[in-house]
Amino acid sequence: MIVPQKSVNTRHKSLSRSILSLTVGLGVTSTILLMTSVSGVFAQVPKVSEQILPGEKTISQINQSFVNPSTGNDKTGNGSISAPWRTISQALEASPSNSVIILSSGTYSTQSGEAFPLMLKPGIAIQGNINNKGQTVRITGGGEFLSRKFGGQNVTIVGANQASLSGVTVTNTNPRGYGLWIESSNILVRESTFANNTQDGIAIAGDGTPSISKNVFVRNGANGITISGNARPEIRENIFQETGFGINIAQNAAPVVVANQIQNNRSGIIIQANATPMLRNNLIQGNREDGLVVIAQAKPDLGSSYDPGKNIFRNNSRLDINAKAAKLVISAAGNNLVSSRISGNVDLKGTTASTDRISGTNPSLTSSSVRKPITFTPPQRTVTPLKVQPVANPNQLPSSPNNSANSPQFNYTQLDSGAIEFVAPQAATRSNPKMSTATGQNVSYRVLVMVANKQQENLVVSLVNDAFPKVWQGRRVMQVGIFNSQESAAKAVDLFNSKGLKSVVETVK
């Protein structure tokens, strides 16, 4: 029988497709088997669903690199599982966007070759061991970072837009040391531990909308998290304990704070300035002074008649809600608390209009999904107290606060029996360079760094990655930032002076 040529071609194409499908299937199967066979070698090889960054679809688009502080080598390694890098610093430098950096158990510090601060890159995920919230993957240390808004800071890790950090423990024991600094970026931080940082576990500033979820903040010197500027993060299902303030919300920040456990701190949450956070389903208990402190023009949303707060306050030593120094009425309907443990003008019926968090919408919990580029798990409507599990190793986190005479001084002061005023931590006294002064309220300070060659320009950019060149009085300079205070500008000048670069400060009205 003669088969028509068209039929032969059709069958040939069908057979080719079948072989191609089988080949692809075997390739995927081999990849999965390979990943399964090596998953026990490192702290944790991420599951495909966990390691995909926003916009990614398949594992073929993921670049993986491995780091081991004990057996890795930055000179002879290539980031593969058999030849890992030694430092996170090298992995970050070598990894393109849409990469996952997988950390082996161990301590990452200057002793292992790390250069701090670690500057995360857009689209890069760093993952340790999420099963124990990073207790076996420790990043310890800090270095000078120049914030465009707050001047020089000592930081372990600096966040980046669309980056992620998970399964690590972050500690910065340097004076006024911050664990993670997030400034105007959307980063995902989850299932990690921020412990024994002398200042804050995390500082969030600027206009970002990061997500901070399922982390443990313990024994940080000043705050578990500070949220300032116009930041609108989501703070979800974290544990804050044994610190000064569990959460400090300042300036114009408007975070959504959902299903957290805030316990055994000096005070649980402080809300100040013009901040407008939303609090839902949180457990605030056992704090040595107040559960929640509201001062100045701050206006938190603790629940309304149509959207109850469902926050639980209990066993706070002084007050559950201390709003004696607040200027505005606080809406707090639908919470578990005792009215006799409230001070200030607090509306327990929720008839007070809350500040709209998104233009044209009501301030409901679902609004967070509109304002954020990342989709998150819906909040749980019931809060079950979690217990921080002890870890049987020398770095085990303590179960009770450290009240020794050498404990850090927390940043608020007593005014009377019910009012508290927040006092920002003060930098150590030093001789600041002479700068121009100007009168008036709206004065800023521009810092310019003199550069003579490309090498000096690169040095400036390595310290401030968004610095840019310009001509000033006929000379080539790099503008590194415009600061709101002379102190912040002076810190920037000090930083560049320490690198052998001359800086000048201009007043800007």
C-alpha positions, 0 to 999 in steps of 0.5 A: 500500500502506498501511503500519501506523502502528506500522511508520511510527513504528518506521522513523521512530525507527530513522531518527532513531537513525541520524541521531543516531549519524551526527551524534555520529560526525561531532562526535567526528571533528571533535574529533579532527581539531581536536586533531590540527591544533593538536597541534604548537603546544604542547609536547604535547597529551595523548592521550586515554588519557594525560590521563584522570584516575582515574574519567574515561571520555571526552574530553567530561568533560575540561576543557582549558586552555592556558598559554604564558609568552611569548604568553599573557595572564592578563587578556585570555586565557581558557585556550583554545588561541587565547587561552592563560593566561600563568601556571600559577597563573592556570590552576590558579585558573580550572580546575575538577576533571577538567581538563588544563592543557597547558603550552607550551614555555618557562620558568615563573618569577616573571619570567613572573608565577608565584606560588610555590609552585604549589598543585595541585588535586585532579583537575587534571593538568598536562602539558608535554612527556613526550617529552623529560621536560620539558626544554623546559618548565621550572618554576623558583622557590620560595615558602614553604609551611607543612607541618603536620608539618615547618613552613615549607619553600621549595617549587616545587610542592605536590601534591594528591590525585588530581592529576598532573604530567608532562613538566616540569622542576622546579628550586628554587635557593632555600636548602634548596629542594624541587622537589615537596612531597607530603604525605598525598596520592595524586598521579601524577608521571611523565616529568619531570625534577627537577634542581638543587634545593638540597635534594630533588627530591621530598619525600614525607611523611604517609600518602599513596600517590603514584606516581613513575615514569619521571622523572630526578633529577639534581644535587639538593643532598641527596636525589633523593627523601625518603620519610618518615612512613607514606608508601607510594609506588611509585617505579618506573623512575626515574633517580637520579644525581649527588646526595647520596642517590639515595633517602632512606627514613625514619621508618615509610615503606614504599615499593615501589622497582622497576626504578630506576637509582641511579647516580653518587651519593654513596650510592645509597639510605639506609634508616633509623629504622623504614622497611620498603621493598621493593626489586626489580629496581633497578640500583645502580651507580657510587656514590662510597661505598655502594650501599645503607645500612641503619641503626637499626631499618630492615628493607628487603625485598631479596628472599626465598626465594620472591620474589627481589630481582633487584637488581643492585649493581656498581662502588660504591666502598666497599660494595654493602650497608652494614648495619653500623649496622642492628639487624635482620637484612636479607633479601636473596635473589636479587640480583646482588652479591658477598658480600665487598662486604657489611657487617652481618647480611645474609641472602643465602638469604632465610630471615629473615621479612620484615615484612608490608606489607599485613595478611594478605598476604605481602610480594610485589610484587603487593601494591602493586596492592592498597594503591594506588587507581591501576593501574600497569604491572607491573614488568619482571623484567629491568633494562637500564641506561638512558642519560640522553640529553644535551640540546643547549641551555644547560640541558643536564644534565651527565654527571659529578658536580659535586665543587667546593668549593661543593657542598652538604654532604650530610646524613650523617656518617662514624662509622667505616670501615663505619657511617654515621649520618644527620643531618637538614639543619639550618636556619639559626640564628635567634632563635625566638620564646619558647614554652612548654616542657614535659617528657616525650617526647610533647609537641606544639606547636599554632600559632594565628593571631589573626584580626580579619576575613574578609580575614585568615582568607582570608590564613591559608587561602591559606598553609595550606589546611586551617587552620580557625577556633576560639575561644581564650581568648575570641578568634577564631583560626585553628589552622594545625597541631600540630607535633612540634618547637619548631623547626617551630612556630617556622618557622610563627610566623615565616611568619605574622609575615612576613605581619603576623599575630600567632601563639601556640604552645601545648604539647599533651601 
